[in-house]
């Protein structure tokens, strides 16, 4: 049994959908939580937990993709998709760090205006970068599978 297969199907296309859904949702929660205190209070620890889940899913998805790429061979579109895929982790790591910092500062201490603004800017940048990367990676993956 291959570690990167489930019932004979490659794991990558199965788990990539979790990444495609969770990254933008987590990004949205992070940005809304940084801009609206009521949203931040309502979400609580959910945003950092979602960011941690995303952070854990990325390496598994990349490893499963690399296993699938070995079966497919060195197709240029697949190589491009893989290159982009490896660029997602730093963005989601940043999103996770901002989510944890934001939660900690608002949970255990009252951040000043400068800290709130800085966290909001970092949230927007990391969320936008993560979401843009998911779109670029997904588009490259679709081209690799469907041609074009």
PLY file of the C-alpha trace (Angstrom):
ply
format ascii 1.0
element vertex 148
property float x
property float y
property float z
element edge 147
property int vertex1
property int vertex2
end_header
0.00 0.00 0.00
1.31 3.41 -0.97
1.35 6.02 1.79
0.09 8.64 -0.65
-2.90 6.68 -1.95
-6.35 6.00 -0.59
-8.23 3.07 -2.11
-5.91 3.21 -5.11
-6.50 6.93 -5.69
-3.68 9.47 -5.36
-3.93 11.38 -2.08
-2.95 14.75 -3.57
-6.14 15.57 -5.50
-8.18 14.40 -2.52
-6.56 16.58 0.16
-5.78 19.55 -2.05
-9.45 20.48 -1.83
-9.15 20.94 1.93
-6.29 23.37 1.36
-8.19 25.22 -1.37
-11.15 25.74 0.97
-9.39 26.25 4.30
-6.72 28.75 3.24
-9.16 31.42 1.96
-11.59 30.82 4.84
-8.81 31.14 7.40
-7.50 34.21 5.60
-10.96 35.77 5.69
-11.37 34.99 9.40
-7.95 36.48 10.14
-8.62 39.71 8.25
-12.15 40.15 9.61
-10.89 39.43 13.13
-8.16 42.03 12.77
-10.57 44.70 11.54
-13.65 43.99 13.66
-13.28 43.30 17.40
-16.71 41.65 17.58
-15.69 39.13 14.92
-12.40 38.48 16.72
-14.22 37.85 20.01
-16.76 35.61 18.30
-14.13 33.50 16.52
-11.83 33.33 19.52
-9.26 30.58 19.19
-10.89 29.18 16.02
-8.73 31.31 13.71
-5.35 30.19 15.13
-6.54 26.57 15.18
-7.67 26.80 11.54
-4.33 28.39 10.63
-2.51 25.55 12.40
-4.58 22.98 10.51
-3.73 24.68 7.21
-0.07 24.80 8.20
-0.12 21.06 8.90
-1.97 20.21 5.67
0.47 22.02 3.37
3.48 19.66 3.80
1.26 16.59 3.49
-0.28 17.99 0.31
3.15 18.85 -1.11
4.55 15.39 -0.31
1.51 13.72 -1.85
1.88 15.97 -4.89
5.55 15.06 -5.24
4.63 11.36 -5.09
2.04 11.91 -7.82
4.51 13.95 -9.89
6.95 11.03 -9.82
4.26 8.83 -11.36
3.42 11.43 -14.02
6.98 12.32 -14.92
8.73 15.66 -15.57
5.92 17.42 -17.41
6.69 21.19 -17.50
3.19 22.16 -16.31
3.47 19.75 -13.36
6.94 21.08 -12.52
5.57 24.66 -12.51
2.63 23.62 -10.32
5.04 21.93 -7.87
7.31 24.99 -7.76
4.37 27.21 -6.89
3.06 24.67 -4.38
6.29 24.80 -2.40
5.86 28.59 -2.08
2.60 28.36 -0.11
4.00 27.18 3.23
5.83 30.42 4.16
2.66 32.43 3.52
0.51 30.14 5.64
3.22 30.08 8.34
3.02 33.87 8.44
-0.76 33.68 8.62
-0.50 31.24 11.54
2.00 33.42 13.42
-0.19 36.50 12.96
-3.30 34.59 14.06
-1.56 33.38 17.23
-0.10 36.82 17.98
-3.44 38.48 17.41
-5.25 36.00 19.65
-2.63 36.22 22.41
-2.46 40.02 22.43
-6.21 40.40 22.55
-6.70 37.56 25.04
-3.94 38.29 27.54
-3.25 41.98 27.14
-4.71 45.09 25.65
-2.64 45.92 22.60
-2.05 49.57 21.87
-3.13 51.27 18.68
0.23 50.71 16.97
0.15 46.97 17.76
-3.45 46.66 16.53
-2.60 48.43 13.27
0.57 46.39 12.82
-1.33 43.13 13.41
-4.04 44.20 10.98
-1.49 45.03 8.28
0.33 41.73 8.83
-3.00 39.87 8.77
-4.01 41.48 5.48
-0.62 40.87 3.84
-0.30 37.24 4.97
-3.95 36.47 4.16
-3.71 38.07 0.71
-0.41 36.34 -0.04
-1.78 32.95 1.04
-4.97 33.34 -0.97
-3.17 34.60 -4.08
-0.76 31.67 -3.88
-3.65 29.19 -3.62
-5.22 30.72 -6.74
-1.93 30.63 -8.68
-1.16 27.07 -7.56
-4.67 25.90 -8.36
-4.59 27.51 -11.79
-1.23 25.88 -12.54
-2.56 22.54 -11.30
-5.64 22.81 -13.47
-3.45 23.56 -16.48
-1.25 20.58 -15.63
-4.26 18.27 -15.50
-6.48 19.70 -18.22
-3.89 21.20 -20.56
-3.66 24.67 -21.93
0 1
1 2
2 3
3 4
4 5
5 6
6 7
7 8
8 9
9 10
10 11
11 12
12 13
13 14
14 15
15 16
16 17
17 18
18 19
19 20
20 21
21 22
22 23
23 24
24 25
25 26
26 27
27 28
28 29
29 30
30 31
31 32
32 33
33 34
34 35
35 36
36 37
37 38
38 39
39 40
40 41
41 42
42 43
43 44
44 45
45 46
46 47
47 48
48 49
49 50
50 51
51 52
52 53
53 54
54 55
55 56
56 57
57 58
58 59
59 60
60 61
61 62
62 63
63 64
64 65
65 66
66 67
67 68
68 69
69 70
70 71
71 72
72 73
73 74
74 75
75 76
76 77
77 78
78 79
79 80
80 81
81 82
82 83
83 84
84 85
85 86
86 87
87 88
88 89
89 90
90 91
91 92
92 93
93 94
94 95
95 96
96 97
97 98
98 99
99 100
100 101
101 102
102 103
103 104
104 105
105 106
106 107
107 108
108 109
109 110
110 111
111 112
112 113
113 114
114 115
115 116
116 117
117 118
118 119
119 120
120 121
121 122
122 123
123 124
124 125
125 126
126 127
127 128
128 129
129 130
130 131
131 132
132 133
133 134
134 135
135 136
136 137
137 138
138 139
139 140
140 141
141 142
142 143
143 144
144 145
145 146
146 147
